[in-house]
């Protein structure tokens, strides 16, 4: 089995994309509206930021979770004991950000949010009636005026070969939010776990857009759309001396949105952040 990139411009795009999400928790789009040159420029600008000492001026605020997270406080995936080999910056339009990088990220944030809203409407359109009847409101409405949607600029530093045993760039995990939108990174390594437990490489062709289901959509759909485990492995065939930059946008509903009888988006997020050890 392999993940096939769906042509965003094709007449069957909606159906094929949602079928892929239903089957694997992941979908890959090509010929989508996000310009590759914009992504490339962001990668270059933020590589310079992570290579500089300036990053330490923007250490994250624990209460609001915006700013720079050094490797020393990097996430430990649920069920794992080793921290991931990564550092990252959390961007919210209302949060801290270097002035010379803010507009670039703000423009991308808006464009990616607009596309995400459209993709959520595709998912809703192709949700069976017995699933969609449980949505407390249209999926695309859940993210309107949400200040929780997070753009994360991730930096996986070059590997020296003397990393802790079993530590990898991002251990197997599921995302917390509704859906995640991720431009293909500048280096391979992203894998998704299939139902039989095997790991499948996610196509990393530069220009593709990778979309995956998060726990909140799994919760809201009663498990119809699966939030599948994924990881970023240390590359065996790629150049380990190269950094890897990636740019996931985590689509979060407003905290008051009812996901299910047992959870609002706010209560669900707090529970998961405590499990991750970042609050």
N, C-alpha and C positions, 0 to 999 in steps of 0.2 A: 504493500500500500504506500502511496505517496500523496502529499498535499499538492493539489494542482491550483495554480493561480487563476482566479476568475477575472475575466475582463470586465472591468467596471462599466464599460460602454456597451456591452452586449445586451441583447434583449432578454436573455435568460439570467442576467447577473444576479438579480435578487434571489431567485429560487436556488441557484447553484451555490451562492454564498451562504445562505441560511442552512441549506442541506449539509454543507461542510461543517458549519458550527455545530449543528445537531449531532453529527457523526463523531467529530473529533474534539469539539470545543474550540477549534481554530479555523480561521478562514484567511486566505491570502488574495489580495487584490492587485491587479496591474492596470495601467492606464487610468489611474484615479486622479482626483484634482490636486493632490498635494505635490507641489513642484519639487523635483529632486534637487535642483540647484539651491533651493531654500534650505533643505535638510543638510546638504553638503556644507553650506556656509555656517550653519549652526554647529556642526561637528568641528569645523576648523576653529571657530571662535572659542568654543568651550574646551577644546584640547589645550589651547593656550592658557585658558583660565585654570584648568586642573594642573598644568605644568608650573604654575606660578605660586608664589607665597600669598598672593592676594586672597586666595580662597579662605584662608584662616580668619579674615576679617568678617566673614559672613556665616560663622558657625550657627547652626540651626537653633531656633527657639523651641524649647521643649513643649511649651503649651500649644503653639500654633503649627509646629512641624515645618516651618519654611526655612530655607537656607541650606548651608553646606553640611553634609554628614561625612566626616572623615572615616577612613577605613576602621579606625579604632572603635567606632560605634556602629559599624555596618550591621545589617540585619543578620540574625541567625534564623534560618528557616525552621518552621515548626517541625519538631522531631529530630532536629540536627543539633550538634554541639559546637561545630566550627563556624565561625563567622565567614560570610561570603567575602571573596577577594574583590572588593569594589569600594568606590566612594561615589557620592552623588550629591546633586543639588535639587532641592524641591522648589519649584516655581509656582506661585499663585499670583494672579494679577495684583492682589492686595499685599503681597509679601515682599520681603527684602530681595534685592537683586542688584548686581553692579549696574550703574546707570548706562554704561556703553553697551550692555548686553540686553537690557530690558525690552526695547522696542522690537528687536528681532524675535525674542521669545513670545512677546505679547501677540505679534502678528501671527506666528505659527499656532499659538494656543487657540486663537479665534478660528483660524482656518480648519484646524483639526477638530475643534468642537462642532463646527458646522457640518463637517463630514460625518462625525459620530452621530449627530442627531438624525441624519438621513439613514445611516446604517441601523440605528435603533428602530426606525420606522419600518425598514425592511424586515427586521426580526419580528416585529409586531404583526406585520401583514401576513407573514408565513407561520405564525404561531397557531396551532390548532385551537378551535373554539374552547375546548375544555381546559386549555392552558391559559389563554388570554383572558378568560373570564375572572381569573384570580389576580390579574394586574390591577392594582388599586387605582391606577390612572395610566394613560398611554405612556409607553416607555420613554418616548422622546420628550414628554412633558416632565418626567421625573428629574431631568438634569437642568431644566430651565431655571435660571437665576441661582444655580448652585454655586457656592463659593468653595466647595470641597473638591472639585475636579482638579487633579494634580498633574502637572507636567514635571517629569523627573528626567534630569540630564544625568545619565549614568556613565561613569568612567571605570572601566576594568583595566587596571594598570598592566604594563608588560609583566610577564612571568619570568622570574629569575631561575626557577628550577629548585629553589630551596623552600618552597611553600610548605605549610603544615600538611602532613599526610591527610588525605581525604578532603582537604579544603578545595573547593572549586569556585568558579566565578559567581555562580548563583545556584545554590542547591535547589533540589526539586521543591516546588511550591505551587500554590494556586494564588491568583489575584483576588483581592477583597471586593473590588468594585463591580459595576455592571458589565462594561466591556473595556478592554484595553486596546489602544491603537498604537502601533509601533512601526515606524519606517524600518525597512531592512537595515541592519547595522553594517558598519564598515568591515566587519570580520565575522566569520561563521561561528557556530557554537550553540545556537538555540535549538532545543529539542522538545518535542511534546510526547507524553506517554500515552500510548494507545490502551484500549480496554483490556487487551491481553497482557499488558505489562511491558511490552517492548517499547523502545524509544525510537522516534522518527525525527529525522532532521527537518527543520522548517526551512523552506527555500529562502536563501538570503540574497537573491539577485538584487543588486542595487536598483532601487526604483519600485520594488514591491512594497506593499503595505500589509503588515501582519495584524490580524485582529483576533483577540481571544475572549472567551466568556469568563467573567469573574464570579465569585461566590454569591454576590448580591443578585445577579440575574438568575443563577441556579436556584437561589432561595425563592425569588419572585415567580419563577416558572415551575415550581414544584419539582425541580430536577430534570425537566424536559431538555433544557440547554445545560450541558455539563461543564462545570469549571474544572478543567483537566490540569494535571500536574505538568509543569514544564521546568526546564533548567537551562543554564548556560554552562557548557562543559569547557574545560581547558582544552584548547585546540591541539590535536595531535599532528595534523598536517599543515596547519597554518603557522605563520611566523609568530612565535611566542614573545618576541621582543617588541611587538607592536601593541599599542593600546587598542582597546575596543570601546567605542562610544555608542550609546544607544539612547533613544528619546521616546520612552513610553508615555502616553497620555492615559491616565486612569480616570475613566468617567464615573463620577460619583453623583448619586441623587442628592437632593437636599436632605438634611438630617431628619426632617419630619416625615418623609415619605414612608408609607407603610409598605414593607416588602412582603410580609406574611403575617399570620396571626401572632407569631411570637416575636417579630423583629421590625423595628423601624431601621432606616439606613443608619441613623445616628447610633443606636444601641449596638447594631451589628459591627460598625466600625470600631467603636471603643473596645468591644470584646476582643476583636482580632488584633488591634494594636497592642493590647496588653499581652496577648499570647506571643507577639513578636518581640516584646521587650523594649519597644521604643517609647512607651509612655509609662 
